[in-house]
Every structure is written in C-alpha cells, then in structure tokens.
Amino acid sequence: MQDWNPALYLQFEAERTRPAAELAARIHSPDARHISDLGCGPGNSTALLHQAWPQATIAGLDNSPAMLEKARAALPGCTFELVDIAEWRPAVKQDVIYANASLQWLGNHRTLFPHLAHQLAEKGVLAVQMPDNWQEPTHVLMREVAAELGNPPAGREALLSANDYYDLLAQAGCLVDIWRTTYFHVMPSHRAIIEWLSSTGLRPYLAGLDAIQQEAFLERYHHLLQQAYPTQADGSVLMLFPRLFIVARRV
C-alpha cells in the first residue's frame, strides 16, 4: 500500500482535529513529563499536546515516513519516530499515552490495550479515540462494493464493544471512562465524502486496484452513497461519524 498522503488527510483538518481536542481536554494530568502520541500523523494532534503540556517531553510515533516528515517540519520542539505501535515499549513509563484515530488500524485489541496500559507510569493516563463507524453506510457500502466487484475484504476490523474495552483496561489496573459521540459533519456533496475517506478508510480498498478498477469502484460507491445519504435543503450532506472515546488512568 502507498504511504499516507498528509495533504489529503489535512483537507478536512478542522473536522479531524475536533475529536482530538475533545479527547485531550478530558485528560487531567497537569504534571505530566513524558507523553507519547501514537499514530501522530502530520502532527495536528501532537500540536494539541504540546500546547497543553509545554513542559513535557513529547514523542510522536507513526509508521508513515511522509506523515512524520510533515510533523517534524511543523513541530521542531517535539520528537518524532518511525514505530510499530503494536511492538512499542518506551524506555520510560509514560504519564500520558494518547492515541487519536490510530488504534482502529491495529488488530488484536485484546492484547494491545493491556499492553499499552502497562506502558503507563503510576497514575498515568491512556487516552484513546477511535472511529466507531463500522456499521455506518460509509463503511458498509465499501465492503458491499468490494464484494460486488469480486475484491477480497480489506480495511480495518470492527471495534470491540465498550464493555470489552472496559474489562480489558480495568483488569490491567485502570480506572476507566468510556463514552461515544456521533458527529454530524456537514459535507458539500457526496463526492466530498469520498474525498474525506480517500485518505483513510478507502485506502486499503483501492490499494490493489489499477486506475480503471479504482474508477469503477468509486463510481459505484458514489451511486450508493447518494442513495444512503439524503441531500439537505441547502444542498449539503450530513455524514454521521460515531467515535468511541476511552480515558483510562492506571492506579
């Protein structure tokens, strides 16, 4: 699969940064000194952490060289590393581990989440936000089009239930707060939904296709999106985007 495209990802920067800011605002750790941003992308979430904890050592971690290059240019005061989050073990236990819209791309959450909890210092906080849109038309229709065209399944897996995440983190020695927020993003058209998803959810579906196949996939997907999402009176389209938030403090 090709590397991530920072410019395409940041096309909807305000909408993508809003849940990141809301997650950061729920972290109470004023004296944090060691903070890691897992799946930092182009650094928009890392910037929020740097503003909130200017005294801390902040490391942004990602598996995309292109994203890390963009982040380093934007935030020279932070450290950025090419890392596989699933295998990550920091040299120092972390006061805050922050993961905004990144962990949904990793599998085996029953192992991953306890692993991350054990990288926390005493009273350290694991703060996670993940898209919970597996059953939204945007993602159901991706899978439907892939099946129609005879393509193998692609993309991320469904999240575990909130109950499962609670138990995993509570059993790892954390006090856990979980909530779910649904955003209604105002999109100018159905094509704009595709533009949004082209930098995220659609990437694995399009990765193995040639240009003609990609065009066929996207035209069929666009047709189905038009049926699933009504056009508002002013011509806009509301894209529902549920997200799961978790803040777990190690005790």
ZICOR-V100114 format. One record per run of one state. SS is the DSSP state (2 for helix, 1 for strand, 0 for the rest). FROM is the first residue (numbers start at 1). TO is the last residue. If there is no record, write none. Layout:
SS | FROM | TO
SS | FROM | TO
This chain:
0 | 1 | 5
2 | 6 | 25
0 | 26 | 33
1 | 34 | 38
0 | 39 | 43
2 | 44 | 52
0 | 53 | 56
1 | 57 | 62
0 | 63 | 64
2 | 65 | 74
0 | 75 | 78
1 | 79 | 82
0 | 83 | 84
2 | 85 | 87
0 | 88 | 93
1 | 94 | 100
0 | 101 | 102
2 | 103 | 105
0 | 106 | 108
2 | 109 | 117
0 | 118 | 119
1 | 120 | 131
0 | 132 | 136
2 | 137 | 148
0 | 149 | 161
2 | 162 | 171
0 | 172 | 173
1 | 174 | 187
0 | 188 | 189
2 | 190 | 198
0 | 199 | 202
2 | 203 | 206
0 | 207 | 210
2 | 211 | 228
0 | 229 | 230
1 | 231 | 231
0 | 232 | 236
1 | 237 | 250
0 | 251 | 251
